Amino acid sequence: MVDSNHNPEGIDYVIPGNDDSAKAVALYARAIADAILEGREARLNDVAKVAAGEGSDEFVEVEDSAA
């Protein structure tokens, strides 16, 4: 995020924003929190699929053999 009074030189991906506004900071924090919750939900969905037998080819059981 680059504030309007900052020089964006050297920044690869400029996201214009205003860090002086409480509403803007709340918006950024909400977006970050939503992304975290979405990632957690996706991870839980993947675990649930594996537990239900979907995508079971991801895990391979190997028996220990006595040498």
N, CA, C and O atoms as CSV, one atom per row, in Angstrom:
chain,resi,resn,atom,element,x,y,z
A,1,MET,N,N,0.854,-1.164,0.000
A,1,MET,CA,C,0.000,0.000,0.000
A,1,MET,C,C,0.904,1.232,0.000
A,1,MET,O,O,1.831,1.337,0.804
A,2,VAL,N,N,0.628,2.134,-0.887
A,2,VAL,CA,C,1.423,3.354,-0.995
A,2,VAL,C,C,0.513,4.548,-0.736
A,2,VAL,O,O,-0.507,4.730,-1.402
A,3,ASP,N,N,0.898,5.346,0.231
A,3,ASP,CA,C,0.142,6.542,0.559
A,3,ASP,C,C,0.307,7.556,-0.568
A,3,ASP,O,O,1.296,7.528,-1.300
A,4,SER,N,N,-0.648,8.430,-0.697
A,4,SER,CA,C,-0.624,9.420,-1.776
A,4,SER,C,C,0.541,10.398,-1.660
A,4,SER,O,O,0.898,11.036,-2.651
A,5,ASN,N,N,1.134,10.533,-0.496
A,5,ASN,CA,C,2.263,11.451,-0.357
A,5,ASN,C,C,3.596,10.704,-0.309
A,5,ASN,O,O,4.581,11.226,0.215
A,6,HIS,N,N,3.633,9.492,-0.850
A,6,HIS,CA,C,4.844,8.677,-0.864
A,6,HIS,C,C,5.299,8.483,-2.305
A,6,HIS,O,O,4.472,8.396,-3.213
A,7,ASN,N,N,6.604,8.417,-2.514
A,7,ASN,CA,C,7.162,8.178,-3.836
A,7,ASN,C,C,7.137,6.673,-4.102
A,7,ASN,O,O,7.783,5.917,-3.377
A,8,PRO,N,N,6.404,6.221,-5.128
A,8,PRO,CA,C,6.298,4.785,-5.388
A,8,PRO,C,C,7.504,4.201,-6.138
A,8,PRO,O,O,7.469,3.042,-6.550
A,9,GLU,N,N,8.547,4.975,-6.314
A,9,GLU,CA,C,9.726,4.482,-7.028
A,9,GLU,C,C,10.323,3.288,-6.281
A,9,GLU,O,O,10.513,3.335,-5.065
A,10,GLY,N,N,10.613,2.227,-7.019
A,10,GLY,CA,C,11.188,1.032,-6.428
A,10,GLY,C,C,10.163,0.043,-5.910
A,10,GLY,O,O,10.535,-1.009,-5.391
A,11,ILE,N,N,8.891,0.352,-6.036
A,11,ILE,CA,C,7.825,-0.544,-5.585
A,11,ILE,C,C,7.255,-1.246,-6.806
A,11,ILE,O,O,6.831,-0.590,-7.757
A,12,ASP,N,N,7.242,-2.578,-6.787
A,12,ASP,CA,C,6.794,-3.353,-7.939
A,12,ASP,C,C,5.290,-3.281,-8.159
A,12,ASP,O,O,4.836,-3.095,-9.288
A,13,TYR,N,N,4.523,-3.426,-7.103
A,13,TYR,CA,C,3.068,-3.436,-7.214
A,13,TYR,C,C,2.503,-2.336,-6.323
A,13,TYR,O,O,2.452,-2.473,-5.101
A,14,VAL,N,N,2.089,-1.263,-6.941
A,14,VAL,CA,C,1.583,-0.119,-6.195
A,14,VAL,C,C,0.094,-0.308,-5.925
A,14,VAL,O,O,-0.699,-0.503,-6.847
A,15,ILE,N,N,-0.267,-0.249,-4.668
A,15,ILE,CA,C,-1.671,-0.273,-4.258
A,15,ILE,C,C,-1.929,1.076,-3.606
A,15,ILE,O,O,-1.500,1.315,-2.477
A,16,PRO,N,N,-2.631,1.963,-4.315
A,16,PRO,CA,C,-2.861,3.284,-3.734
A,16,PRO,C,C,-3.756,3.199,-2.515
A,16,PRO,O,O,-4.723,2.439,-2.487
A,17,GLY,N,N,-3.426,3.974,-1.528
A,17,GLY,CA,C,-4.228,3.959,-0.315
A,17,GLY,C,C,-3.913,5.136,0.571
A,17,GLY,O,O,-3.011,5.926,0.292
A,18,ASN,N,N,-4.665,5.241,1.632
A,18,ASN,CA,C,-4.485,6.335,2.571
A,18,ASN,C,C,-4.385,5.737,3.964
A,18,ASN,O,O,-5.372,5.249,4.514
A,19,ASP,N,N,-3.178,5.779,4.532
A,19,ASP,CA,C,-3.007,5.189,5.854
A,19,ASP,C,C,-3.362,6.154,6.982
A,19,ASP,O,O,-3.228,5.810,8.156
A,20,ASP,N,N,-3.810,7.352,6.638
A,20,ASP,CA,C,-4.196,8.333,7.648
A,20,ASP,C,C,-5.667,8.243,8.012
A,20,ASP,O,O,-6.105,8.852,8.988
A,21,SER,N,N,-6.422,7.498,7.245
A,21,SER,CA,C,-7.861,7.402,7.460
A,21,SER,C,C,-8.204,6.144,8.263
A,21,SER,O,O,-7.764,5.047,7.922
A,22,ALA,N,N,-8.979,6.307,9.312
A,22,ALA,CA,C,-9.392,5.168,10.123
A,22,ALA,C,C,-10.245,4.205,9.303
A,22,ALA,O,O,-10.158,2.990,9.481
A,23,LYS,N,N,-11.068,4.743,8.406
A,23,LYS,CA,C,-11.905,3.884,7.565
A,23,LYS,C,C,-11.047,3.054,6.617
A,23,LYS,O,O,-11.339,1.882,6.379
A,24,ALA,N,N,-9.991,3.655,6.076
A,24,ALA,CA,C,-9.112,2.934,5.168
A,24,ALA,C,C,-8.375,1.823,5.909
A,24,ALA,O,O,-8.273,0.707,5.401
A,25,VAL,N,N,-7.870,2.108,7.082
A,25,VAL,CA,C,-7.165,1.105,7.871
A,25,VAL,C,C,-8.117,-0.033,8.228
A,25,VAL,O,O,-7.722,-1.198,8.176
A,26,ALA,N,N,-9.345,0.273,8.584
A,26,ALA,CA,C,-10.338,-0.760,8.894
A,26,ALA,C,C,-10.629,-1.607,7.655
A,26,ALA,O,O,-10.787,-2.824,7.761
A,27,LEU,N,N,-10.700,-0.978,6.496
A,27,LEU,CA,C,-10.937,-1.695,5.247
A,27,LEU,C,C,-9.795,-2.662,4.962
A,27,LEU,O,O,-10.042,-3.810,4.596
A,28,TYR,N,N,-8.542,-2.218,5.124
A,28,TYR,CA,C,-7.384,-3.074,4.885
A,28,TYR,C,C,-7.374,-4.232,5.876
A,28,TYR,O,O,-7.132,-5.376,5.491
A,29,ALA,N,N,-7.631,-3.946,7.132
A,29,ALA,CA,C,-7.635,-4.995,8.159
A,29,ALA,C,C,-8.738,-6.013,7.888
A,29,ALA,O,O,-8.534,-7.212,8.076
A,30,ARG,N,N,-9.903,-5.547,7.448
A,30,ARG,CA,C,-11.018,-6.447,7.135
A,30,ARG,C,C,-10.657,-7.336,5.947
A,30,ARG,O,O,-10.954,-8.531,5.956
A,31,ALA,N,N,-10.022,-6.765,4.928
A,31,ALA,CA,C,-9.625,-7.551,3.755
A,31,ALA,C,C,-8.608,-8.628,4.132
A,31,ALA,O,O,-8.690,-9.756,3.645
A,32,ILE,N,N,-7.658,-8.290,4.991
A,32,ILE,CA,C,-6.662,-9.260,5.438
A,32,ILE,C,C,-7.331,-10.358,6.262
A,32,ILE,O,O,-7.037,-11.538,6.075
A,33,ALA,N,N,-8.226,-9.976,7.171
A,33,ALA,CA,C,-8.919,-10.956,8.003
A,33,ALA,C,C,-9.784,-11.885,7.142
A,33,ALA,O,O,-9.826,-13.091,7.386
A,34,ASP,N,N,-10.463,-11.339,6.153
A,34,ASP,CA,C,-11.284,-12.165,5.263
A,34,ASP,C,C,-10.425,-13.157,4.487
A,34,ASP,O,O,-10.822,-14.306,4.297
A,35,ALA,N,N,-9.252,-12.719,4.039
A,35,ALA,CA,C,-8.351,-13.615,3.313
A,35,ALA,C,C,-7.868,-14.747,4.219
A,35,ALA,O,O,-7.771,-15.892,3.777
A,36,ILE,N,N,-7.568,-14.443,5.461
A,36,ILE,CA,C,-7.132,-15.467,6.421
A,36,ILE,C,C,-8.258,-16.473,6.656
A,36,ILE,O,O,-8.026,-17.681,6.636
A,37,LEU,N,N,-9.470,-15.981,6.878
A,37,LEU,CA,C,-10.607,-16.874,7.110
A,37,LEU,C,C,-10.886,-17.742,5.885
A,37,LEU,O,O,-11.204,-18.923,6.021
A,38,GLU,N,N,-10.768,-17.168,4.704
A,38,GLU,CA,C,-10.982,-17.930,3.473
A,38,GLU,C,C,-9.927,-19.029,3.326
A,38,GLU,O,O,-10.248,-20.147,2.923
A,39,GLY,N,N,-8.684,-18.718,3.649
A,39,GLY,CA,C,-7.625,-19.715,3.588
A,39,GLY,C,C,-7.839,-20.838,4.580
A,39,GLY,O,O,-7.635,-22.007,4.251
A,40,ARG,N,N,-8.249,-20.496,5.795
A,40,ARG,CA,C,-8.524,-21.523,6.805
A,40,ARG,C,C,-9.668,-22.423,6.362
A,40,ARG,O,O,-9.604,-23.641,6.530
A,41,GLU,N,N,-10.720,-21.826,5.795
A,41,GLU,CA,C,-11.865,-22.611,5.341
A,41,GLU,C,C,-11.460,-23.553,4.213
A,41,GLU,O,O,-11.896,-24.704,4.178
A,42,ALA,N,N,-10.629,-23.070,3.292
A,42,ALA,CA,C,-10.166,-23.919,2.194
A,42,ALA,C,C,-9.342,-25.077,2.727
A,42,ALA,O,O,-9.474,-26.203,2.248
A,43,ARG,N,N,-8.488,-24.814,3.719
A,43,ARG,CA,C,-7.672,-25.875,4.304
A,43,ARG,C,C,-8.559,-26.910,4.989
A,43,ARG,O,O,-8.331,-28.111,4.844
A,44,LEU,N,N,-9.569,-26.456,5.733
A,44,LEU,CA,C,-10.479,-27.382,6.410
A,44,LEU,C,C,-11.278,-28.204,5.405
A,44,LEU,O,O,-11.537,-29.385,5.637
A,45,ASN,N,N,-11.668,-27.592,4.299
A,45,ASN,CA,C,-12.393,-28.323,3.259
A,45,ASN,C,C,-11.515,-29.409,2.656
A,45,ASN,O,O,-11.995,-30.505,2.365
A,46,ASP,N,N,-10.221,-29.114,2.464
A,46,ASP,CA,C,-9.302,-30.118,1.935
A,46,ASP,C,C,-9.151,-31.276,2.909
A,46,ASP,O,O,-9.135,-32.435,2.494
A,47,VAL,N,N,-9.040,-30.976,4.202
A,47,VAL,CA,C,-8.925,-32.026,5.216
A,47,VAL,C,C,-10.197,-32.867,5.237
A,47,VAL,O,O,-10.126,-34.091,5.350
A,48,ALA,N,N,-11.351,-32.231,5.130
A,48,ALA,CA,C,-12.622,-32.956,5.148
A,48,ALA,C,C,-12.738,-33.874,3.934
A,48,ALA,O,O,-13.262,-34.982,4.048
A,49,LYS,N,N,-12.258,-33.430,2.779
A,49,LYS,CA,C,-12.305,-34.272,1.574
A,49,LYS,C,C,-11.435,-35.510,1.756
A,49,LYS,O,O,-11.836,-36.615,1.390
A,50,VAL,N,N,-10.262,-35.327,2.312
A,50,VAL,CA,C,-9.369,-36.461,2.532
A,50,VAL,C,C,-9.991,-37.422,3.540
A,50,VAL,O,O,-9.934,-38.637,3.354
A,51,ALA,N,N,-10.578,-36.893,4.594
A,51,ALA,CA,C,-11.197,-37.737,5.608
A,51,ALA,C,C,-12.391,-38.501,5.044
A,51,ALA,O,O,-12.672,-39.618,5.480
A,52,ALA,N,N,-13.090,-37.917,4.086
A,52,ALA,CA,C,-14.258,-38.553,3.492
A,52,ALA,C,C,-13.868,-39.558,2.410
A,52,ALA,O,O,-14.724,-40.263,1.877
A,53,GLY,N,N,-12.584,-39.622,2.088
A,53,GLY,CA,C,-12.149,-40.581,1.082
A,53,GLY,C,C,-11.915,-39.959,-0.275
A,53,GLY,O,O,-11.388,-40.616,-1.172
A,54,GLU,N,N,-12.289,-38.729,-0.442
A,54,GLU,CA,C,-12.043,-38.046,-1.703
A,54,GLU,C,C,-10.579,-37.635,-1.731
A,54,GLU,O,O,-10.059,-37.116,-0.744
A,55,GLY,N,N,-9.936,-37.855,-2.817
A,55,GLY,CA,C,-8.542,-37.452,-2.932
A,55,GLY,C,C,-7.622,-38.280,-2.060
A,55,GLY,O,O,-6.570,-37.808,-1.630
A,56,SER,N,N,-8.027,-39.541,-1.794
A,56,SER,CA,C,-7.224,-40.368,-0.901
A,56,SER,C,C,-5.907,-40.786,-1.531
A,56,SER,O,O,-5.041,-41.330,-0.846
A,57,ASP,N,N,-5.743,-40.540,-2.824
A,57,ASP,CA,C,-4.499,-40.907,-3.480
A,57,ASP,C,C,-3.337,-39.997,-3.074
A,57,ASP,O,O,-2.198,-40.238,-3.474
A,58,GLU,N,N,-3.609,-38.971,-2.296
A,58,GLU,CA,C,-2.551,-38.085,-1.839
A,58,GLU,C,C,-1.696,-38.764,-0.787
A,58,GLU,O,O,-0.518,-38.433,-0.647
A,59,PHE,N,N,-2.255,-39.699,-0.049
A,59,PHE,CA,C,-1.537,-40.364,1.027
A,59,PHE,C,C,-1.359,-41.848,0.670
A,59,PHE,O,O,-2.297,-42.523,0.246
A,60,VAL,N,N,-0.156,-42.313,0.851
A,60,VAL,CA,C,0.145,-43.706,0.552
A,60,VAL,C,C,0.616,-44.356,1.830
A,60,VAL,O,O,1.531,-43.858,2.485
A,61,GLU,N,N,-0.009,-45.476,2.194
A,61,GLU,CA,C,0.380,-46.193,3.384
A,61,GLU,C,C,1.496,-47.181,3.042
A,61,GLU,O,O,1.387,-47.927,2.069
A,62,VAL,N,N,2.538,-47.186,3.817
A,62,VAL,CA,C,3.664,-48.081,3.585
A,62,VAL,C,C,3.827,-48.952,4.816
A,62,VAL,O,O,3.909,-48.451,5.937
A,63,GLU,N,N,3.875,-50.281,4.596
A,63,GLU,CA,C,4.054,-51.207,5.700
A,63,GLU,C,C,5.540,-51.342,6.008
A,63,GLU,O,O,6.365,-51.440,5.100
A,64,ASP,N,N,5.870,-51.344,7.289
A,64,ASP,CA,C,7.256,-51.565,7.702
A,64,ASP,C,C,7.553,-53.057,7.576
A,64,ASP,O,O,6.803,-53.894,8.078
A,65,SER,N,N,8.631,-53.371,6.913
A,65,SER,CA,C,9.004,-54.790,6.788
A,65,SER,C,C,10.213,-55.062,7.678
A,65,SER,O,O,11.113,-54.232,7.804
A,66,ALA,N,N,10.211,-56.209,8.272
A,66,ALA,CA,C,11.335,-56.593,9.132
A,66,ALA,C,C,12.512,-56.976,8.250
A,66,ALA,O,O,12.379,-57.816,7.361
A,67,ALA,N,N,13.651,-56.370,8.490
A,67,ALA,CA,C,14.825,-56.634,7.648
A,67,ALA,C,C,15.632,-57.785,8.169
A,67,ALA,O,O,16.653,-58.140,7.580
